[in-house]
Amino acid sequence: MSEDRVSITPLKDGPLEVKGAVRINASDGTEIKEADTVYLCRCGGSSKKPFCDGTHKKIGFTSDVEA
């Protein structure tokens, strides 16, 4: 796999781990963050959406699907 590719890995009962040179934009196109690794909320409870803030642990989020 090429070094410049982005990989997205759902962590068990947690967020999506996004690795690679990524840029996160708001719906209006404004850049929110540029980084090599970000963790995106999957549970819907984060107060820092789209980023994970650890709320999945507090609310007992589980996922049967690893994606």
DRENPA-3360 file (N, C-alpha, C; in nm, 2 decimals, always signed):
BEGIN
1 = MSEDRVSI = +0.08/-0.12/+0.00/+0.00/+0.00/+0.00/+0.09/+0.12/+0.00 ~ +0.05/+0.22/-0.07/+0.13/+0.34/-0.09/+0.13/+0.42/+0.04 ~ +0.24/+0.49/+0.07/+0.25/+0.57/+0.19/+0.16/+0.69/+0.19 ~ +0.11/+0.74/+0.08/+0.02/+0.85/+0.07/-0.12/+0.82/+0.09 ~ -0.15/+0.69/+0.10/-0.29/+0.65/+0.12/-0.34/+0.68/+0.26 ~ -0.47/+0.70/+0.27/-0.54/+0.72/+0.40/-0.60/+0.58/+0.44 ~ -0.59/+0.54/+0.56/-0.66/+0.42/+0.61/-0.76/+0.46/+0.72 ~ -0.87/+0.39/+0.72/-0.97/+0.42/+0.82/-1.00/+0.28/+0.88;
9 = TPLKDGPL = -0.98/+0.28/+1.02/-1.00/+0.16/+1.09/-1.10/+0.18/+1.21 ~ -1.21/+0.11/+1.21/-1.30/+0.12/+1.32/-1.24/+0.05/+1.44 ~ -1.23/+0.12/+1.55/-1.17/+0.06/+1.67/-1.28/-0.01/+1.75 ~ -1.25/-0.12/+1.81/-1.36/-0.20/+1.88/-1.43/-0.11/+1.98 ~ -1.56/-0.10/+1.96/-1.65/-0.03/+2.05/-1.60/+0.12/+2.07 ~ -1.54/+0.17/+1.96/-1.49/+0.31/+1.97/-1.49/+0.38/+1.84 ~ -1.41/+0.48/+1.83/-1.41/+0.57/+1.71/-1.35/+0.51/+1.59 ~ -1.36/+0.59/+1.48/-1.29/+0.56/+1.36/-1.15/+0.62/+1.37;
17 = EVKGAVRI = -1.05/+0.54/+1.35/-0.91/+0.59/+1.34/-0.88/+0.62/+1.20 ~ -0.85/+0.74/+1.17/-0.81/+0.78/+1.03/-0.67/+0.82/+1.03 ~ -0.59/+0.74/+0.95/-0.44/+0.76/+0.95/-0.40/+0.80/+0.80 ~ -0.31/+0.90/+0.79/-0.27/+0.95/+0.67/-0.28/+1.10/+0.67 ~ -0.24/+1.16/+0.56/-0.25/+1.31/+0.55/-0.39/+1.34/+0.52 ~ -0.47/+1.38/+0.63/-0.61/+1.41/+0.61/-0.64/+1.56/+0.65 ~ -0.74/+1.60/+0.58/-0.80/+1.74/+0.61/-0.94/+1.72/+0.64 ~ -0.99/+1.77/+0.75/-1.13/+1.76/+0.79/-1.19/+1.90/+0.77;
25 = NASDGTEI = -1.30/+1.90/+0.69/-1.36/+2.02/+0.65/-1.51/+2.03/+0.71 ~ -1.55/+2.15/+0.74/-1.69/+2.17/+0.78/-1.78/+2.16/+0.65 ~ -1.91/+2.15/+0.67/-2.00/+2.14/+0.56/-1.99/+2.26/+0.46 ~ -1.94/+2.37/+0.51/-1.93/+2.49/+0.42/-1.79/+2.49/+0.36 ~ -1.71/+2.39/+0.38/-1.58/+2.38/+0.32/-1.47/+2.44/+0.40 ~ -1.50/+2.50/+0.51/-1.39/+2.56/+0.60/-1.31/+2.45/+0.66 ~ -1.18/+2.46/+0.66/-1.10/+2.36/+0.72/-1.11/+2.36/+0.87 ~ -1.13/+2.25/+0.93/-1.14/+2.23/+1.07/-1.00/+2.19/+1.13;
33 = KEADTVYL = -0.94/+2.09/+1.06/-0.82/+2.03/+1.11/-0.75/+1.96/+1.00 ~ -0.61/+1.97/+1.00/-0.53/+1.89/+0.91/-0.43/+1.82/+1.00 ~ -0.42/+1.69/+0.98/-0.34/+1.60/+1.07/-0.30/+1.47/+1.00 ~ -0.21/+1.40/+1.06/-0.17/+1.27/+1.01/-0.26/+1.16/+1.07 ~ -0.32/+1.18/+1.19/-0.41/+1.08/+1.25/-0.52/+1.16/+1.32 ~ -0.64/+1.12/+1.30/-0.76/+1.17/+1.37/-0.85/+1.06/+1.41 ~ -0.93/+1.08/+1.52/-1.02/+0.99/+1.57/-1.16/+1.05/+1.56 ~ -1.25/+0.99/+1.47/-1.38/+1.04/+1.45/-1.49/+0.96/+1.53;
41 = CRCGGSSK = -1.58/+1.04/+1.59/-1.69/+0.98/+1.67/-1.77/+0.89/+1.59 ~ -1.80/+0.77/+1.65/-1.90/+0.67/+1.59/-2.02/+0.66/+1.68 ~ -2.01/+0.70/+1.80/-2.12/+0.67/+1.90/-2.23/+0.78/+1.89 ~ -2.19/+0.90/+1.84/-2.29/+1.00/+1.83/-2.30/+1.09/+1.96 ~ -2.22/+1.05/+2.06/-2.23/+1.13/+2.19/-2.12/+1.23/+2.21 ~ -2.02/+1.24/+2.13/-1.91/+1.33/+2.15/-1.96/+1.48/+2.15 ~ -1.90/+1.55/+2.24/-1.93/+1.70/+2.25/-1.84/+1.77/+2.15 ~ -1.74/+1.70/+2.09/-1.65/+1.76/+2.00/-1.66/+1.71/+1.86;
49 = KPFCDGTH = -1.78/+1.67/+1.82/-1.80/+1.61/+1.68/-1.74/+1.70/+1.58 ~ -1.68/+1.65/+1.48/-1.68/+1.51/+1.44/-1.58/+1.42/+1.51 ~ -1.50/+1.48/+1.61/-1.39/+1.41/+1.67/-1.44/+1.34/+1.80 ~ -1.37/+1.23/+1.83/-1.40/+1.15/+1.95/-1.35/+1.23/+2.07 ~ -1.43/+1.22/+2.18/-1.39/+1.28/+2.30/-1.39/+1.18/+2.42 ~ -1.41/+1.05/+2.38/-1.41/+0.94/+2.48/-1.55/+0.91/+2.54 ~ -1.65/+0.98/+2.49/-1.79/+0.96/+2.55/-1.83/+0.82/+2.52 ~ -1.78/+0.75/+2.42/-1.83/+0.61/+2.39/-1.80/+0.52/+2.51;
57 = KKIGFTSD = -1.70/+0.55/+2.59/-1.67/+0.47/+2.71/-1.77/+0.49/+2.82 ~ -1.81/+0.62/+2.84/-1.90/+0.66/+2.94/-2.04/+0.61/+2.91 ~ -2.08/+0.60/+2.79/-2.22/+0.56/+2.75/-2.23/+0.41/+2.72 ~ -2.12/+0.34/+2.72/-2.12/+0.20/+2.69/-2.15/+0.17/+2.55 ~ -2.10/+0.25/+2.46/-2.12/+0.22/+2.31/-2.05/+0.09/+2.27 ~ -2.13/+0.01/+2.20/-2.08/-0.11/+2.14/-2.12/-0.12/+2.00 ~ -2.05/-0.19/+1.92/-2.08/-0.21/+1.78/-2.06/-0.36/+1.74 ~ -2.17/-0.41/+1.68/-2.16/-0.55/+1.63/-2.09/-0.55/+1.49;
65 = VEA = -2.09/-0.43/+1.43/-2.02/-0.42/+1.30/-1.89/-0.34/+1.31 ~ -1.79/-0.39/+1.26/-1.66/-0.33/+1.27/-1.63/-0.23/+1.16 ~ -1.74/-0.16/+1.12/-1.72/-0.06/+1.02/-1.82/+0.05/+1.04;
% end
